[in-house]
Amino acid sequence: MGAEEQFHELAFYTLAHADPCFIHQHVVDAFAAQNASESDKPIKVAFALIGLYLHVENGCTGREVQAAHVRLARDKRAWPRFSLPGARGAITAADVIAAAPGSDRDRMIEAWCRSVWEAFAESHEMVAQLVPREAPHDP
């Protein structure tokens, strides 16, 4: 199963998930950052890393991350390009899919997000500067 198929399987799982925290957003961000290429638009990588930052470092739910993305998308600025590390985390979508659906898979999604975020350590400060202090929890 290729990366896109793995993403689609996880998307099906998370979109059907009953948790109101909307873990689907975390899957979208982890996958986008882990599979980013130099040809991707800067906003794609910036938003993926912002989402991971808000979740991993600030404990934001997927709904809160989604709302922050909407607010940040209103800012029609030029988004910076991020250096893409060669290794993007030890955990992949395949590892997440291999975990049993339910709490095991949900914990693996959390571990995946942390793994990808840690792989982008050189970008952490730059990402944090892109997020207004009020962004994570504004209604």
Backbone as a printed PyTorch tensor [residue, N CA C, xyz], in Angstrom:
tensor([[[  0.8470,  -1.1760,   0.0000],
         [  0.0000,   0.0000,   0.0000],
         [  0.8900,   1.2370,   0.0000]],

        [[  0.6640,   2.1480,  -0.9320],
         [  1.4520,   3.3660,  -1.0340],
         [  1.0390,   4.4130,  -0.0100]],

        [[  1.8260,   5.4770,   0.0610],
         [  1.5890,   6.5270,   1.0500],
         [  0.2080,   7.1580,   0.9040]],

        [[ -0.2020,   7.4330,  -0.3320],
         [ -1.5200,   8.0510,  -0.5400],
         [ -2.6430,   7.1300,  -0.0640]],

        [[ -2.5230,   5.8430,  -0.3560],
         [ -3.5450,   4.8820,   0.0840],
         [ -3.5700,   4.7900,   1.6110]],

        [[ -2.4040,   4.8340,   2.2320],
         [ -2.3350,   4.8170,   3.6900],
         [ -3.0290,   6.0460,   4.2690]],

        [[ -2.7650,   7.1980,   3.6540],
         [ -3.4150,   8.4170,   4.1190],
         [ -4.9330,   8.3000,   3.9960]],

        [[ -5.4020,   7.7860,   2.8630],
         [ -6.8440,   7.6630,   2.6600],
         [ -7.4680,   6.7130,   3.6760]],

        [[ -6.7900,   5.6260,   3.9890],
         [ -7.3030,   4.7000,   4.9940],
         [ -7.3940,   5.3840,   6.3610]],

        [[ -6.3650,   6.1390,   6.7130],
         [ -6.3920,   6.8670,   7.9810],
         [ -7.4520,   7.9650,   7.9710]],

        [[ -7.6040,   8.6300,   6.8360],
         [ -8.6280,   9.6800,   6.7330],
         [-10.0190,   9.0850,   6.9380]],

        [[-10.2690,   7.9360,   6.3460],
         [-11.5540,   7.2690,   6.5380],
         [-11.7710,   6.9830,   8.0190]],

        [[-10.7500,   6.4680,   8.6700],
         [-10.8310,   6.1420,  10.0970],
         [-11.1000,   7.3960,  10.9310]],

        [[-10.3280,   8.4560,  10.7000],
         [-10.4460,   9.6420,  11.5620],
         [-11.6970,  10.4580,  11.2630]],

        [[-12.1360,  10.4760,  10.0250],
         [-13.3640,  11.2200,   9.7210],
         [-14.6010,  10.5280,  10.2910]],

        [[-14.5190,   9.2160,  10.4620],
         [-15.6310,   8.4650,  11.0490],
         [-15.5150,   8.3860,  12.5740]],

        [[-14.4550,   8.9460,  13.1190],
         [-14.1710,   8.8700,  14.5560],
         [-15.1910,   9.6900,  15.3400]],

        [[-15.6460,   9.1450,  16.4430],
         [-16.6650,   9.8170,  17.2630],
         [-16.0980,  10.9080,  18.1610]],

        [[-14.7920,  10.9820,  18.3040],
         [-14.1800,  11.9610,  19.2010],
         [-14.3940,  13.3760,  18.6760]],

        [[-14.9930,  14.2600,  19.4730],
         [-15.2430,  15.6330,  19.0150],
         [-13.9730,  16.4740,  18.8710]],

        [[-12.8310,  15.9380,  19.2970],
         [-11.5730,  16.6930,  19.1960],
         [-11.0480,  16.7810,  17.7660]],

        [[-11.6220,  15.9840,  16.8490],
         [-11.2720,  16.0250,  15.4260],
         [ -9.8120,  15.6570,  15.1850]],

        [[ -9.4660,  14.3980,  15.5140],
         [ -8.0810,  13.9480,  15.3310],
         [ -7.6870,  13.8750,  13.8550]],

        [[ -8.6570,  13.9720,  12.9810],
         [ -8.3560,  13.9690,  11.5450],
         [ -7.3530,  15.0680,  11.1990]],

        [[ -7.4840,  16.2290,  11.8230],
         [ -6.5720,  17.3420,  11.5240],
         [ -5.1300,  16.9600,  11.8140]],

        [[ -4.9080,  16.2020,  12.8650],
         [ -3.5430,  15.8000,  13.2230],
         [ -2.9590,  14.8480,  12.1760]],

        [[ -3.8010,  13.9760,  11.6390],
         [ -3.3680,  13.0560,  10.5820],
         [ -2.9980,  13.8470,   9.3270]],

        [[ -3.8160,  14.8180,   8.9830],
         [ -3.5510,  15.6580,   7.8070],
         [ -2.2070,  16.3710,   7.9650]],

        [[ -1.9800,  16.9580,   9.1300],
         [ -0.7490,  17.7200,   9.3460],
         [  0.4910,  16.8160,   9.3910]],

        [[  0.3960,  15.6930,  10.1010],
         [  1.5480,  14.7870,  10.1840],
         [  1.8990,  14.2410,   8.8040]],

        [[  0.8880,  13.8360,   8.0540],
         [  1.1370,  13.2830,   6.7220],
         [  1.7420,  14.3490,   5.7950]],

        [[  1.1780,  15.5600,   5.8250],
         [  1.6710,  16.6260,   4.9400],
         [  3.1290,  16.9660,   5.2430]],

        [[  3.4750,  17.0850,   6.5120],
         [  4.8580,  17.4210,   6.8650],
         [  5.8030,  16.2690,   6.5300]],

        [[  5.3840,  15.0550,   6.8240],
         [  6.2600,  13.9110,   6.6020],
         [  6.4870,  13.6330,   5.1210]],

        [[  5.5290,  13.9700,   4.2950],
         [  5.6220,  13.6660,   2.8680],
         [  5.8320,  14.9010,   2.0010]],

        [[  6.1900,  16.0150,   2.6090],
         [  6.4020,  17.2540,   1.8680],
         [  7.5840,  17.1230,   0.9110]],

        [[  7.4820,  17.8690,  -0.1790],
         [  8.5860,  17.9040,  -1.1370],
         [  8.9280,  19.3620,  -1.4410]],

        [[ 10.0710,  19.5530,  -2.0560],
         [ 10.5160,  20.9070,  -2.4030],
         [  9.5400,  21.5920,  -3.3630]],

        [[  8.7720,  20.8110,  -4.1000],
         [  7.8380,  21.4010,  -5.0690],
         [  6.5030,  21.8130,  -4.4400]],

        [[  6.2770,  21.4580,  -3.1770],
         [  5.0400,  21.8620,  -2.5070],
         [  5.0270,  23.3670,  -2.2790]],

        [[  3.8310,  23.9300,  -2.2790],
         [  3.7000,  25.3560,  -1.9740],
         [  4.1030,  25.5820,  -0.5260]],

        [[  4.7530,  26.7060,  -0.2410],
         [  5.1970,  26.9810,   1.1370],
         [  4.0610,  26.9220,   2.1690]],

        [[  2.8690,  27.3350,   1.7980],
         [  1.7620,  27.3330,   2.7560],
         [  1.4260,  25.9250,   3.2340]],

        [[  1.5900,  24.9270,   2.3810],
         [  1.2700,  23.5400,   2.7600],
         [  2.1600,  23.0830,   3.9100]],

        [[  3.4450,  23.2880,   3.7720],
         [  4.3820,  22.8580,   4.8080],
         [  4.2290,  23.7430,   6.0430]],

        [[  4.0750,  25.0450,   5.8510],
         [  3.9010,  25.9510,   6.9880],
         [  2.6840,  25.5550,   7.8170]],

        [[  1.5560,  25.3100,   7.1740],
         [  0.3490,  24.9670,   7.9140],
         [  0.4690,  23.5960,   8.5780]],

        [[  1.1240,  22.6440,   7.9310],
         [  1.3230,  21.3330,   8.5520],
         [  2.1600,  21.4860,   9.8250]],

        [[  3.2420,  22.2550,   9.7390],
         [  4.1010,  22.4410,  10.9100],
         [  3.4140,  23.2770,  11.9840]],

        [[  2.6580,  24.2700,  11.5920],
         [  1.8940,  25.0550,  12.5680],
         [  0.8990,  24.1490,  13.2960]],

        [[  0.2320,  23.2840,  12.5490],
         [ -0.7160,  22.3620,  13.1680],
         [ -0.0390,  21.4330,  14.1620]],

        [[  1.1140,  20.9080,  13.7880],
         [  1.8510,  20.0340,  14.7010],
         [  2.3260,  20.8060,  15.9250]],

        [[  2.8020,  22.0140,  15.7180],
         [  3.2410,  22.8580,  16.8360],
         [  2.0920,  23.1160,  17.8110]],

        [[  0.9540,  23.5150,  17.2740],
         [ -0.1820,  23.8140,  18.1470],
         [ -0.6270,  22.5770,  18.9250]],

        [[ -0.5900,  21.4330,  18.2770],
         [ -1.0290,  20.2110,  18.9460],
         [  0.0110,  19.6830,  19.9300]],

        [[  1.2230,  19.4770,  19.4570],
         [  2.2510,  18.8410,  20.2850],
         [  2.7370,  19.7720,  21.3970]],

        [[  3.0060,  21.0150,  21.0630],
         [  3.5810,  21.9410,  22.0410],
         [  2.5320,  22.6500,  22.8990]],

        [[  1.3360,  22.8250,  22.3710],
         [  0.3170,  23.6090,  23.0770],
         [ -0.9260,  22.8110,  23.4570]],

        [[ -0.9700,  21.5430,  23.0750],
         [ -2.1000,  20.7030,  23.4670],
         [ -3.4140,  21.0290,  22.7910]],

        [[ -3.3590,  21.6700,  21.6420],
         [ -4.5830,  22.0270,  20.9390],
         [ -5.2390,  20.7940,  20.3250]],

        [[ -6.5500,  20.7980,  20.3270],
         [ -7.2970,  19.7310,  19.6660],
         [ -7.2550,  19.9620,  18.1630]],

        [[ -7.7020,  18.9800,  17.4270],
         [ -7.7920,  19.1390,  15.9770],
         [ -8.7340,  20.2670,  15.5940]],

        [[ -9.8330,  20.4240,  16.3200],
         [-10.7750,  21.5250,  16.0470],
         [-10.1030,  22.8710,  16.2510]],

        [[ -9.3160,  22.9930,  17.3190],
         [ -8.6130,  24.2500,  17.5810],
         [ -7.5610,  24.5240,  16.5120]],

        [[ -6.8630,  23.4910,  16.0800],
         [ -5.8710,  23.6470,  15.0160],
         [ -6.5640,  24.0610,  13.7260]],

        [[ -7.6690,  23.4120,  13.4070],
         [ -8.4220,  23.7480,  12.2060],
         [ -8.8620,  25.2130,  12.2370]],

        [[ -9.3630,  25.6710,  13.3730],
         [ -9.7960,  27.0670,  13.5070],
         [ -8.6050,  28.0210,  13.3480]],

        [[ -7.4590,  27.6510,  13.8940],
         [ -6.2560,  28.4800,  13.7330],
         [ -5.8440,  28.5440,  12.2700]],

        [[ -5.9300,  27.4270,  11.5590],
         [ -5.6090,  27.4220,  10.1300],
         [ -6.5250,  28.3650,   9.3730]],

        [[ -7.8040,  28.3570,   9.6980],
         [ -8.7600,  29.2480,   9.0240],
         [ -8.3770,  30.7040,   9.2690]],

        [[ -8.0670,  31.0380,  10.5270],
         [ -7.6780,  32.4260,  10.8430],
         [ -6.3880,  32.8110,  10.1210]],

        [[ -5.4000,  31.9140,  10.1390],
         [ -4.1190,  32.2150,   9.5010],
         [ -4.2370,  32.3030,   7.9820]],

        [[ -5.1730,  31.5790,   7.4010],
         [ -5.3580,  31.6110,   5.9410],
         [ -5.8640,  32.9700,   5.4760]],

        [[ -6.4660,  33.7190,   6.3600],
         [ -6.9390,  35.0700,   6.0040],
         [ -5.7780,  36.0290,   5.7790]],

        [[ -4.6220,  35.6930,   6.3310],
         [ -3.4190,  36.5120,   6.1980],
         [ -2.7750,  36.1750,   4.8560]],

        [[ -2.9120,  37.0460,   3.9180],
         [ -2.4320,  36.7870,   2.5490],
         [ -0.9480,  37.1320,   2.3920]],

        [[ -0.1540,  36.6370,   3.2930],
         [  1.2800,  36.9040,   3.2320],
         [  2.0190,  35.8090,   2.4610]],

        [[  3.2730,  36.0700,   2.2080],
         [  4.1370,  35.0530,   1.6030],
         [  4.6340,  34.1670,   2.7420]],

        [[  4.2950,  32.8840,   2.6830],
         [  4.6950,  31.9520,   3.7300],
         [  6.1350,  31.5060,   3.4780]],

        [[  6.9200,  31.3470,   4.5410],
         [  8.3290,  30.9640,   4.3600],
         [  8.4690,  29.5170,   3.9070]],

        [[  9.5890,  29.2460,   3.2730],
         [  9.9360,  27.8670,   2.9230],
         [ 10.7030,  27.2840,   4.1050]],

        [[ 10.4030,  26.0550,   4.4150],
         [ 11.0780,  25.3670,   5.5080],
         [ 12.0510,  24.3470,   4.9440]],

        [[ 13.1360,  24.1820,   5.6570],
         [ 14.1030,  23.1510,   5.3120],
         [ 13.4550,  21.8050,   5.6060]],

        [[ 13.5120,  20.9090,   4.6330],
         [ 12.9080,  19.5910,   4.7940],
         [ 13.9920,  18.5980,   5.2220]],

        [[ 13.9070,  18.0950,   6.4490],
         [ 14.9200,  17.1470,   6.9040],
         [ 14.8550,  15.8420,   6.1230]],

        [[ 15.9740,  15.1800,   6.0070],
         [ 15.9990,  13.8980,   5.2990],
         [ 15.1460,  12.8550,   5.9930]],

        [[ 15.2810,  12.7450,   7.3050],
         [ 14.4600,  11.8290,   8.0990],
         [ 13.3180,  12.6480,   8.6970]],

        [[ 12.1090,  12.1960,   8.4970],
         [ 10.9360,  12.9630,   8.9290],
         [ 10.1620,  12.2790,  10.0370]],

        [[ 10.8300,  11.4710,  10.8210],
         [ 10.1790,  10.8000,  11.9370],
         [ 10.2200,   9.2920,  11.7600]],

        [[ 10.3890,   8.5990,  12.8770],
         [ 10.4970,   7.1450,  12.8430],
         [  9.1580,   6.4610,  12.6370]],

        [[  8.0780,   7.1480,  12.9660],
         [  6.7360,   6.5730,  12.8230],
         [  6.1300,   7.0780,  11.5230]],

        [[  5.4780,   6.1870,  10.7940],
         [  4.8450,   6.5440,   9.5240],
         [  3.3640,   6.1860,   9.5560]],

        [[  2.6600,   6.5740,   8.5050],
         [  1.2450,   6.2230,   8.3750],
         [  1.0580,   4.7130,   8.4130]],

        [[  1.9960,   3.9730,   7.8560],
         [  1.9060,   2.5050,   7.8800],
         [  1.9150,   1.9730,   9.3080]],

        [[  2.7310,   2.5700,  10.1610],
         [  2.7690,   2.1610,  11.5660],
         [  1.4450,   2.4540,  12.2570]],

        [[  0.8570,   3.5860,  11.9270],
         [ -0.4210,   3.9610,  12.5320],
         [ -1.5110,   2.9820,  12.1010]],

        [[ -1.5500,   2.6750,  10.8220],
         [ -2.5510,   1.7350,  10.3020],
         [ -2.3760,   0.3510,  10.9260]],

        [[ -1.1540,  -0.0290,  11.2220],
         [ -0.8910,  -1.3520,  11.8020],
         [ -1.4410,  -1.4810,  13.2210]],

        [[ -1.6570,  -0.3470,  13.8930],
         [ -2.2150,  -0.3860,  15.2490],
         [ -3.7140,  -0.6790,  15.1670]],

        [[ -4.2060,  -1.3900,  16.1430],
         [ -5.6360,  -1.7450,  16.1820],
         [ -6.4880,  -0.4790,  16.2620]],

        [[ -7.5710,  -0.4180,  15.4890],
         [ -8.4750,   0.7420,  15.5690],
         [ -8.9550,   0.9460,  17.0080]],

        [[ -9.1430,   2.2010,  17.3640],
         [ -9.5640,   2.5370,  18.7170],
         [ -8.4330,   3.2250,  19.4630]],

        [[ -8.3570,   2.9840,  20.7480],
         [ -7.3810,   3.7030,  21.5750],
         [ -5.9300,   3.4220,  21.1570]],

        [[ -5.6320,   2.1980,  20.6990],
         [ -4.2630,   1.9030,  20.2510],
         [ -3.8860,   2.7700,  19.0500]],

        [[ -4.7730,   2.8540,  18.0680],
         [ -4.4880,   3.6550,  16.8730],
         [ -4.4560,   5.1440,  17.2240]],

        [[ -5.3440,   5.5700,  18.0940],
         [ -5.3610,   6.9800,  18.4890],
         [ -4.0540,   7.3610,  19.1820]],

        [[ -3.5450,   6.4850,  20.0440],
         [ -2.2490,   6.7400,  20.6930],
         [ -1.1270,   6.7640,  19.6610]],

        [[ -1.2330,   5.9230,  18.6530],
         [ -0.2100,   5.8860,  17.6140],
         [ -0.2500,   7.1730,  16.7790]],

        [[ -1.4350,   7.7300,  16.5590],
         [ -1.5300,   9.0180,  15.8570],
         [ -0.7970,  10.0850,  16.6630]],

        [[ -0.9820,  10.0810,  17.9810],
         [ -0.2750,  11.0340,  18.8500],
         [  1.2380,  10.8530,  18.7300]],

        [[  1.6910,   9.6160,  18.7840],
         [  3.1280,   9.3270,  18.6840],
         [  3.6640,   9.7570,  17.3220]],

        [[  2.8730,   9.5560,  16.2730],
         [  3.2670,   9.9580,  14.9190],
         [  3.4620,  11.4710,  14.8600]],

        [[  2.4890,  12.2040,  15.3930],
         [  2.5970,  13.6710,  15.3930],
         [  3.8730,  14.1150,  16.0980]],

        [[  4.1530,  13.5490,  17.2480],
         [  5.3630,  13.9070,  17.9940],
         [  6.6240,  13.5460,  17.2100]],

        [[  6.6200,  12.3920,  16.5840],
         [  7.7620,  11.9260,  15.8140],
         [  8.0730,  12.8730,  14.6510]],

        [[  7.0390,  13.2570,  13.9290],
         [  7.2380,  14.1660,  12.7890],
         [  7.6670,  15.5480,  13.2870]],

        [[  7.0070,  16.0430,  14.3310],
         [  7.3520,  17.3660,  14.8720],
         [  8.8120,  17.3900,  15.3290]],

        [[  9.2460,  16.3590,  16.0220],
         [ 10.6310,  16.2950,  16.4900],
         [ 11.6170,  16.2640,  15.3270]],

        [[ 11.2340,  15.6550,  14.2160],
         [ 12.1210,  15.5940,  13.0460],
         [ 12.3900,  16.9810,  12.4690]],

        [[ 11.4650,  17.9080,  12.6870],
         [ 11.6060,  19.2730,  12.1900],
         [ 12.1610,  20.2130,  13.2640]],

        [[ 12.9630,  19.6960,  14.1780],
         [ 13.4730,  20.4740,  15.3110],
         [ 14.1240,  21.7940,  14.8860]],

        [[ 14.8350,  21.8010,  13.7770],
         [ 15.5100,  23.0250,  13.3280],
         [ 14.5290,  24.1230,  12.9420]],

        [[ 13.2720,  23.7640,  12.7220],
         [ 12.2580,  24.7330,  12.3070],
         [ 11.3530,  25.1870,  13.4460]],

        [[ 11.5050,  24.6260,  14.6220],
         [ 10.5790,  24.9200,  15.7220],
         [ 10.4430,  26.4060,  16.0330]],

        [[ 11.5610,  27.0940,  16.1460],
         [ 11.5110,  28.5250,  16.4950],
         [ 10.8050,  29.3240,  15.4000]],

        [[ 11.1170,  29.0210,  14.1590],
         [ 10.5020,  29.7240,  13.0340],
         [  8.9900,  29.4870,  13.0030]],

        [[  8.5640,  28.2660,  13.2840],
         [  7.1350,  27.9410,  13.3060],
         [  6.4420,  28.7100,  14.4270]],

        [[  7.0370,  28.6940,  15.6030],
         [  6.4380,  29.3830,  16.7560],
         [  6.2360,  30.8670,  16.4700]],

        [[  7.1250,  31.4770,  15.7150],
         [  7.0110,  32.9020,  15.3940],
         [  5.8640,  33.1940,  14.4300]],

        [[  5.4150,  32.1840,  13.7060],
         [  4.3050,  32.3780,  12.7610],
         [  2.9370,  32.3580,  13.4300]],

        [[  2.8830,  31.8740,  14.6550],
         [  1.6040,  31.6920,  15.3300],
         [  1.3740,  32.8130,  16.3300]],

        [[  0.3480,  33.6240,  16.0890],
         [  0.0370,  34.6710,  17.0700],
         [ -0.2990,  34.0310,  18.4190]],

        [[  0.0450,  34.6870,  19.4740],
         [ -0.2000,  34.1580,  20.8210],
         [ -1.6520,  33.7310,  21.0230]],

        [[ -2.5730,  34.4700,  20.4450],
         [ -3.9860,  34.1770,  20.6740],
         [ -4.5290,  33.0900,  19.7320]],

        [[ -3.7710,  32.6700,  18.7480],
         [ -4.2800,  31.7460,  17.7330],
         [ -4.7820,  30.4000,  18.2530]],

        [[ -4.0800,  29.7510,  19.1850],
         [ -4.5110,  28.4040,  19.5230],
         [ -5.9290,  28.2610,  20.0740]],

        [[ -6.3760,  29.1860,  20.8860],
         [ -7.6350,  28.9490,  21.5610],
         [ -8.7080,  29.9940,  21.2870]],

        [[ -8.5110,  30.8590,  20.3280],
         [ -9.5480,  31.8410,  19.9910],
         [-10.7920,  31.1290,  19.4840]],

        [[-11.9470,  31.6350,  19.8330],
         [-13.1850,  31.0530,  19.2650],
         [-13.3290,  31.3980,  17.8100]]])
